[in-house]
Amino acid sequence: MQSAITGPIPLRFKLIHGFGAVAFGVKDIGFQFFLLFYYSQVMGMDASLVSLALLCALLIDAVIDPILGNLSDRTYTKWGRRLPWLYAAPVPLAFAWVVLWSAPGGSVPTFWELLGIAVVVRVLLSCCEVPSASLIPEITADYDERTTLFRFRYIEGWLGGILMLTLSYTIFLGGENGQLNADGYRDFAIVGGILMVISVVGSALGQHKVLARLPETKPERFTFKACFEEIFEAFRERAFLIFGAGALTAYVNQGISFSLTPYVTAYIWRLDTVAIPGLPESITALSLYPLILAISAFAMFFLVGPMHTRFGKPASAALGAGGTALFTLLPYMALYFGFWPALDTLASATLLYAMLLIGNTLSIVTLISATSMLAEIVEAYLERTGRRAEGAFYSGNWLIQKCATGLGIFLTGQFLSAIQFATDAKPGEVPEAVIGNLILFFALGTAALLANSAYWLWRFPITRQEHEARIQRLTKGAV
């Protein structure tokens, strides 16, 4: 087993590899922050129908992901297994992305129209995401260098998403109608599509010299039977099942949290009504939301390495999940029981952002730690079976992530419909009973889901010592 890079990975290569995740960040901001809000509050579709369409699209995509992962495992070209996918998918993705945010004639789309374009976008995204993430075990076998690559992927992905969120709150959706401005979402889509192409193709080109080579062995021909047999065998890997149990509820929570962000910032915390002293009236506390996310991403970047050194990846993931639950729960419970400063004030926004900064930092620590743990499963499977299957495991992770995130978005839409949250609701005019129900759903759901996640991630069975011993055996040709 020969890695593409032995020894320390150059900083330039880390930056180039991570740059490909910018497309992932753009997608997350669109699908998880704005899409439910756009189609329900702006386009006027019923929130339960929108969330059902997005869930169905995610489930379809989740079934297709393992097929794409297996296909990328079996791709055999002089450019390697993954790079051809990264050159072919981004341009069609950009066009589909723009269509998703541009309803024909401004009319309200049907359920089937929304489902169709959402499926196309998600499949094309997977053609970029699965091969890109699957490169990491090929690039290096080093336990710490893998963590570093994931750190760069996450921080650059986050920064790409935060860039789009900043542009949204200050330019695209910064006018009189704010997040209800339909034209702003079209501009959001065009800029996002261009950024997706630049990030994926640019990252592939930057890694081409190192990774463009024939695979060591020619894989067997693709068949659906062999594809799903390999996927089912991957899901029998004990470490992957434990990882999946922890990741499942973390991703459900992510789906709920992200899809509710436009609602909680506008209707609960009213951040767009809080003026910042010394700044123009158009710059409200909501405009600072992306900055807080950016600071938390940088804080994670310097925190996760020392945590892995001291506690290991499983404990770091579990501690991060528990801390996220605590600092997410505190402000909502304080508000619900009347201990929070008055809304529409700078004190309220400042305290909320302090809690968000800590909670979001720990949340990213959890996701990076868990995803980095996934790379160690690849060698465990290789030692057991004699086959490399990065694509199968990473597409299995996407399957879990997308099903769970879709479930979180679906639950959010169903809940909003159940509490009769009006599609034309104005901030400050939503009944207190509705706001109270929203607070309980968000806060208690977060606490329960992340507690389960922490329990399972703590039990992940592959330690640093076991991984390094396995790499030595594989290097010596024990398999």
C-alpha positions in Angstrom: 0.0 0.0 0.0 1.7 3.2 -1.2 0.4 6.6 -0.3 0.7 9.5 -2.8 2.7 11.5 -0.2 5.0 10.1 2.5 6.1 12.3 5.4 4.7 15.8 6.1 2.3 17.2 3.5 3.3 20.7 2.1 1.1 23.5 3.3 0.4 24.5 -0.3 -1.1 21.0 -1.1 -3.2 21.1 2.1 -4.7 24.4 1.0 -5.3 23.2 -2.6 -7.0 20.0 -1.4 -9.2 21.9 1.1 -10.2 24.4 -1.6 -12.3 21.7 -3.2 -14.6 21.7 -0.1 -15.7 25.3 -0.8 -18.4 23.9 -3.1 -19.6 21.8 -0.2 -19.8 24.9 2.0 -21.8 26.7 -0.7 -24.2 23.8 -1.0 -24.7 23.6 2.8 -25.6 27.2 3.1 -28.1 26.8 0.3 -29.7 23.6 1.2 -29.6 23.7 4.9 -30.0 27.4 5.7 -32.1 28.9 3.0 -33.9 26.4 0.8 -36.8 25.5 3.1 -37.2 29.2 4.0 -37.1 30.2 0.3 -39.7 27.8 -1.0 -42.0 28.2 2.0 -41.8 31.9 3.0 -40.8 33.4 -0.3 -42.4 31.2 -2.9 -45.4 30.4 -0.8 -45.2 26.5 -0.8 -46.5 24.7 2.2 -43.5 24.0 4.6 -44.5 20.4 5.0 -44.5 19.8 1.3 -41.1 21.5 0.8 -39.5 19.5 3.6 -41.0 16.3 2.2 -39.6 17.1 -1.3 -36.1 17.8 0.2 -36.3 14.6 2.3 -37.2 12.5 -0.8 -34.4 14.1 -2.8 -31.9 13.3 0.0 -33.1 9.7 0.2 -32.8 9.2 -3.5 -29.3 10.8 -3.5 -28.3 8.7 -0.5 -29.1 5.5 -2.4 -27.2 6.8 -5.5 -24.1 7.8 -3.4 -22.8 4.3 -2.7 -23.1 3.6 -6.4 -21.1 6.7 -7.2 -18.5 5.8 -4.5 -18.2 2.3 -5.9 -17.8 3.6 -9.5 -15.1 6.0 -8.3 -13.3 3.1 -6.5 -13.4 1.2 -9.8 -12.4 4.1 -12.1 -9.2 3.1 -13.8 -7.5 5.9 -15.8 -4.1 7.5 -16.1 -5.5 10.3 -14.0 -6.3 8.0 -11.2 -9.7 7.0 -9.7 -11.1 10.3 -8.5 -9.8 13.2 -10.6 -11.9 12.4 -13.8 -15.1 12.9 -11.7 -13.9 16.2 -10.4 -13.3 17.5 -13.9 -16.6 16.3 -15.3 -19.3 17.2 -12.7 -18.9 20.9 -11.7 -20.1 22.7 -14.8 -23.4 20.8 -15.1 -23.8 21.2 -11.3 -23.5 25.0 -11.6 -26.3 25.2 -14.2 -28.6 22.9 -12.1 -27.9 25.0 -9.0 -29.1 28.2 -10.7 -32.3 26.5 -11.9 -33.0 25.3 -8.3 -33.2 28.9 -7.2 -35.0 30.3 -10.2 -38.6 29.2 -10.4 -39.9 29.6 -14.1 -41.8 32.9 -14.4 -41.7 33.3 -10.6 -44.5 30.9 -10.3 -44.9 28.5 -7.3 -43.4 25.2 -8.4 -45.1 21.9 -7.9 -43.9 19.2 -5.5 -42.6 17.1 -8.4 -40.8 20.0 -10.0 -39.0 20.8 -6.8 -38.2 17.2 -6.2 -36.8 16.7 -9.7 -34.4 19.6 -9.7 -33.3 18.9 -6.1 -32.4 15.3 -7.1 -30.4 16.5 -10.1 -28.5 19.0 -8.0 -27.8 16.6 -5.2 -26.5 13.8 -7.5 -24.2 16.2 -9.3 -22.9 17.4 -5.9 -22.2 13.8 -4.9 -20.2 13.4 -8.1 -17.9 16.1 -6.6 -18.1 15.3 -2.9 -17.6 11.5 -2.8 -14.5 11.4 -5.0 -13.0 14.5 -3.3 -13.3 13.2 0.3 -12.2 9.7 -0.8 -8.8 11.1 -1.9 -7.6 11.5 1.7 -6.7 7.9 2.5 -4.9 7.7 -0.9 -2.9 10.9 -0.2 -1.5 9.8 3.2 -1.7 7.1 5.8 -0.5 9.3 8.6 -2.9 9.5 11.6 -2.3 13.2 12.3 -1.8 14.3 8.6 -5.3 13.0 7.9 -6.7 15.1 10.7 -4.9 18.1 9.2 -6.3 17.5 5.7 -9.8 17.3 7.2 -9.2 20.5 9.2 -8.3 22.3 5.9 -11.3 20.8 4.2 -13.7 21.9 6.9 -12.3 25.4 7.4 -12.2 26.1 3.7 -15.6 24.6 3.3 -16.9 26.7 6.1 -15.3 29.8 4.8 -16.9 29.2 1.4 -20.2 28.9 3.0 -19.6 31.9 5.3 -18.7 34.0 2.3 -22.0 33.1 0.7 -23.8 33.8 3.9 -22.1 37.2 4.3 -22.9 38.1 0.7 -26.5 37.0 1.3 -27.1 39.1 4.5 -25.3 42.2 3.2 -25.9 42.2 -0.6 -28.3 39.6 -2.0 -30.8 39.7 0.9 -29.7 43.0 2.4 -32.4 45.2 0.9 -35.8 46.3 2.2 -37.4 42.9 2.1 -34.3 41.1 3.5 -34.6 37.3 3.5 -38.0 37.6 1.7 -36.3 39.1 -1.5 -36.9 36.6 -4.3 -34.4 38.3 -6.7 -31.7 38.0 -4.1 -31.8 34.2 -4.2 -31.2 34.2 -8.0 -28.1 36.3 -7.5 -27.1 34.0 -4.7 -27.4 31.0 -7.0 -25.4 32.5 -9.9 -22.4 33.5 -7.6 -22.6 30.2 -5.8 -22.6 28.2 -9.0 -19.5 30.0 -10.3 -17.7 29.5 -7.0 -18.5 25.7 -7.1 -16.9 25.3 -10.5 -13.8 27.3 -9.5 -13.3 25.4 -6.3 -13.7 21.8 -7.5 -11.9 22.2 -10.8 -9.2 24.4 -9.3 -8.6 21.9 -6.5 -8.4 19.0 -8.9 -5.9 20.8 -11.1 -3.7 21.7 -8.1 -3.5 18.0 -7.1 -3.2 16.6 -10.6 0.6 16.3 -10.6 0.6 14.3 -7.4 -2.5 12.1 -7.9 -2.8 11.6 -11.6 -1.4 8.0 -11.9 -2.8 4.6 -12.8 -4.1 2.8 -9.6 -1.7 0.1 -8.3 -4.2 -2.7 -9.3 -6.9 -2.8 -11.9 -10.2 -3.1 -10.2 -12.9 -5.6 -11.2 -15.6 -4.3 -13.6 -18.5 -2.5 -12.0 -21.7 -4.5 -11.5 -24.7 -3.5 -9.4 -24.5 -6.9 -7.6 -20.8 -6.4 -6.6 -21.4 -2.7 -5.8 -24.1 -3.4 -3.2 -22.4 -6.5 -1.9 -19.4 -4.3 -1.1 -21.6 -1.7 0.5 -23.4 -4.2 2.7 -20.0 -5.7 3.7 -18.8 -2.2 4.5 -21.8 -1.7 6.8 -20.9 -4.9 8.6 -17.6 -3.3 9.7 -18.0 -2.9 13.5 -16.2 0.4 13.7 -18.3 1.8 10.9 -21.6 0.8 12.6 -20.5 2.6 15.8 -19.4 5.6 13.8 -22.7 5.6 12.0 -24.8 5.4 15.2 -23.0 8.5 16.5 -23.0 10.4 13.2 -26.7 9.7 12.5 -28.1 11.8 15.3 -25.4 14.5 14.9 -26.6 14.9 11.3 -30.3 14.9 12.2 -29.5 17.7 14.6 -27.5 19.6 11.9 -30.5 19.4 9.6 -32.8 20.8 12.2 -30.4 23.5 13.3 -29.4 24.8 9.9 -33.0 24.7 8.4 -34.3 26.6 11.5 -31.5 29.3 11.4 -33.5 31.8 9.3 -36.5 31.3 11.6 -34.7 31.6 14.9 -32.6 34.6 13.8 -35.6 36.5 12.5 -38.5 35.4 14.7 -37.0 34.4 18.0 -33.8 36.6 18.4 -34.9 39.4 16.0 -31.2 40.0 15.1 -32.2 42.1 12.1 -33.7 44.7 14.4 -30.7 45.2 16.6 -28.5 48.2 15.5 -24.8 48.2 15.9 -23.5 51.5 17.5 -21.3 53.5 15.2 -22.3 51.5 12.0 -24.9 52.4 9.4 -28.5 51.4 10.1 -28.4 48.8 7.4 -25.8 46.9 9.3 -27.7 45.0 12.0 -26.6 42.3 14.4 -27.7 39.7 11.8 -25.0 40.9 9.5 -22.4 39.8 12.1 -23.8 36.2 12.1 -21.4 35.0 9.4 -18.5 36.6 11.2 -19.2 34.6 14.4 -19.3 31.4 12.3 -16.0 32.4 10.7 -14.3 33.0 14.1 -15.6 29.6 15.3 -14.2 27.9 12.3 -10.7 29.4 12.9 -11.0 28.6 16.7 -11.7 25.0 15.7 -8.6 24.9 13.4 -6.3 25.6 16.4 -8.3 23.5 18.9 -8.9 20.2 17.2 -5.2 19.2 16.8 -4.3 19.6 20.5 -7.5 17.8 21.4 -6.7 14.8 19.2 -3.2 14.7 20.7 -4.4 14.8 24.3 -7.7 12.9 24.1 -7.7 11.1 20.8 -10.3 11.4 18.0 -13.3 9.5 19.6 -13.1 11.4 23.0 -12.7 14.7 21.1 -15.8 14.0 19.1 -17.8 13.0 22.1 -16.7 16.0 24.2 -17.5 18.3 21.3 -21.0 16.9 20.9 -21.7 17.3 24.7 -20.4 20.8 24.7 -22.4 21.8 21.6 -25.6 20.5 23.3 -24.9 22.6 26.4 -24.1 25.9 24.8 -27.0 25.5 22.3 -29.5 24.7 25.0 -28.5 27.5 27.5 -29.8 30.6 25.6 -33.1 29.0 24.6 -33.8 27.7 28.1 -32.9 31.1 29.6 -35.2 32.8 27.2 -38.0 30.3 27.7 -37.9 30.7 31.5 -37.5 34.5 31.5 -33.8 34.9 32.4 -32.6 36.4 29.1 -32.0 40.1 28.5 -34.7 41.9 26.5 -34.8 41.0 22.8 -34.1 43.7 20.2 -31.1 44.8 22.4 -27.4 44.7 21.9 -27.0 42.8 25.2 -29.2 40.0 23.9 -27.3 39.7 20.6 -23.9 39.8 22.3 -24.7 37.1 24.8 -26.3 34.9 22.1 -23.2 35.3 19.9 -20.9 34.4 22.7 -22.9 31.1 23.3 -23.0 30.5 19.5 -19.2 31.0 19.2 -18.4 28.3 21.7 -21.2 25.9 20.6 -20.4 26.1 16.9 -16.6 25.7 17.6 -17.3 22.5 19.5 -19.8 21.4 16.8 -17.1 21.6 14.1 -14.7 19.8 16.4 -17.2 16.9 16.6 -17.7 16.7 12.8 -14.0 16.9 12.0 -13.1 14.3 14.6 -15.8 11.9 13.4 -15.0 12.3 9.7 -11.3 11.8 10.4 -12.1 8.6 12.3 -13.7 7.3 9.1 -10.3 7.2 7.3 -9.0 4.7 9.9 -11.9 2.3 9.0 -10.5 2.1 5.4 -7.4 0.3 6.6 -9.3 -1.9 9.0 -11.4 -3.1 6.0 -8.4 -3.4 3.8 -6.6 -5.7 6.4 -9.8 -7.8 6.8 -10.7 -8.2 3.1 -7.6 -7.2 1.1 -9.5 -4.6 -0.8 -9.5 -0.8 -0.8 -12.9 0.7 -0.6 -12.6 4.4 0.3 -15.5 5.3 -2.0 -17.8 2.8 -0.4 -17.1 4.1 3.1 -17.3 7.7 2.3 -20.4 7.3 0.2 -21.8 5.3 3.2 -21.0 8.3 5.3 -22.8 10.5 2.8 -25.7 8.1 2.9 -26.0 8.4 6.7 -25.5 12.2 6.5 -28.0 12.8 3.8 -30.7 10.6 5.2 -30.2 12.1 8.7 -29.9 15.7 7.5 -33.0 15.2 5.3 -34.9 13.7 8.2 -33.9 16.8 10.3 -35.2 19.2 7.6 -38.3 17.1 7.1 -39.0 17.1 10.9 -38.5 20.9 10.9 -41.0 21.4 8.1 -43.6 19.1 9.6 -43.2 20.8 13.0 -43.6 24.3 11.5 -46.8 23.2 9.7 -48.1 21.5 12.9 -47.7 24.7 15.0 -49.3 26.7 12.2 -46.3 28.9 11.5 -47.7 31.3 8.9 -46.0 31.5 5.5 -46.3 35.3 5.5 -45.2 35.8 9.1 -43.6 39.1 10.0 -40.9 39.3 12.7 -42.4 40.4 16.0 -45.9 39.4 15.0 -45.7 35.6 15.6 -47.9 34.5 18.6 -45.9 33.8 21.8 -47.3 30.3 22.0 -45.9 29.5 18.6 -42.5 31.0 19.5 -42.5 28.9 22.8 -43.1 25.7 20.9 -40.4 26.5 18.4 -37.9 27.1 21.3 -38.8 23.8 23.0 -38.5 21.9 19.7 -35.1 23.3 18.9 -33.5 23.2 22.3 -34.7 19.9 23.6 -34.2 18.2 20.3 -30.6 19.4 20.2 -29.9 18.2 23.7 -31.3 14.7 23.1 -29.8 14.1 19.7 -26.3 15.3 20.6 -26.3 13.3 23.9 -26.8 10.1 21.8 -24.1 11.2 19.4 -21.6 11.7 22.2 -22.3 8.3 23.7 -21.6 6.4 20.4 -18.6 8.4 19.2 -16.9 7.9 22.6 -17.2 4.1 22.0 -15.4 4.2 18.6 -12.9 1.2 18.8 -9.9 2.2 16.7 -7.2 4.0 18.7 -4.1 5.8 17.4 -1.9 2.9 18.5 -4.1 0.3 16.8 -4.1 2.3 13.5 -0.4 2.8 13.5 0.3 -0.9 14.1 -2.1 -1.8 11.3 -0.3 0.6 8.9 3.0 -1.1 9.7 1.5 -4.5 9.0 0.0 -3.4 5.7 3.3 -1.6 4.7 5.2 -4.8 5.3 2.8 -6.7 3.0 1.0 -8.6 5.7 -2.2 -8.4 3.7 
